[in-house]
């Protein structure tokens, strides 16, 4: 029997308002996602670089080696979104000249700028869009997604500019005792764990000309890129080494004055085992320096923008990698994801045998620094 429409309860006004608000948020997110993809194409194809000088669609097509019709659509889309500027929108499409404002070029193309955002905001898009079918299957099966499937997401490249701009200052300001030793001792040693493509390792070697710096990673492709960074730099090549090793199994006779693990512990299948390896590697007078996402002290909902960003990265990248590694590790494997809160990390450090953990004042808007003392 059909239900009389008049007998149905009227939609709750608050429910209707909630639906409208969420619909608006989803549209805004969809627009942002699409614009990030267009931005990714701009980086991947060299379109932004080609637009450092003003040009028409034909000129961009020639400079970047792309088809003119695609170049025209991309230019118009970028100008509509405000990334590029157009000289006169009323001119015929083929005659419109576009340019990339100098300030926008800093954010997109200049690693030395404090506003450089391309690696974190745009480059992961190419990785994430391709891996979504694997993620859907991982959700169904409770399996992980191995790191190699996230092309362009691994290797420290996302944080290379951060290391270049801030890493030496962190050590001077946050670890003055360790800094003095690294700057003055005859033969200080630094270990950089999960070094990826070596950006942090090389910055450590540059900051401390007396030091030997050993970068460790399991990714052979990333290590090849790291070694290539040393080409033409004999001084750095004589002091920086890149070694293939499982962090959780590392041990050494010669203790390191400083052991670093940057933006990596939360991805590891066995974080406590990795920290135990750090404890074995560090000298009694040294310390371990960790860089981890700046997660809030406790779960809140709704959360601020930073916490939302960390959760999204965790769900789509860090947790699947951790679950994949935990499956390989067997017993003792864990999958923390990027939302590694200070209290959880403090518990890991205690289990690993450290005497103290200090949350440091430095870091970045995305990351928090921790000092672990043996």
Number of C-alpha atoms within 10 A of each C-alpha: 3 4 7 7 8 7 7 8 7 8 8 9 9 9 10 11 11 12 12 12 12 12 12 12 12 12 12 12 12 12 13 13 14 13 16 19 18 17 23 22 18 22 19 13 14 16 22 25 17 21 22 16 12 18 21 21 25 17 16 26 19 14 15 17 14 16 13 17 13 12 22 19 13 18 28 20 15 20 17 12 13 12 17 20 19 21 13 12 14 9 11 8 14 12 15 19 20 24 20 24 15 11 12 17 19 18 17 24 20 16 19 14 16 13 16 19 19 20 23 13 14 23 23 22 21 18 17 19 11 13 16 12 10 15 20 11 13 16 12 8 9 12 19 24 23 15 18 12 15 18 15 17 20 19 23 23 20 20 17 19 22 20 21 19 15 15 18 16 16 19 19 15 13 18 17 12 14 17 20 12 19 24 16 13 12 10 13 20 24 25 26 25 27 28 30 28 27 31 23 27 26 27 19 25 23 18 18 21 17 17 24 22 28 23 27 24 22 16 20 15 13 20 23 14 15 23 17 14 16 17 10 9 10 10 12 20 18 12 18 25 22 23 17 13 16 15 21 17 11 16 15 10 7 10 20 25 24 25 26 25 21 23 19 22 24 25 26 26 27 24 25 23 20 22 24 23 20 30 23 19 25 25 19 13 14 22 25 25 25 21 21 24 25 21 21 16 12 9 11 9 7 8 12 10 9 15 20 14 14 20 19 14 17 22 15 16 25 26 25 26 26 30 25 24 23 20 16 12 13 11 9 12 20 22 22 22 24 26 25 20 17 21 11 12 18 18 13 18 22 16 13 20 16 20 10 12 20 13 13 16 12 18 20 13 9 14 16 19 21 22 18 23 20 21
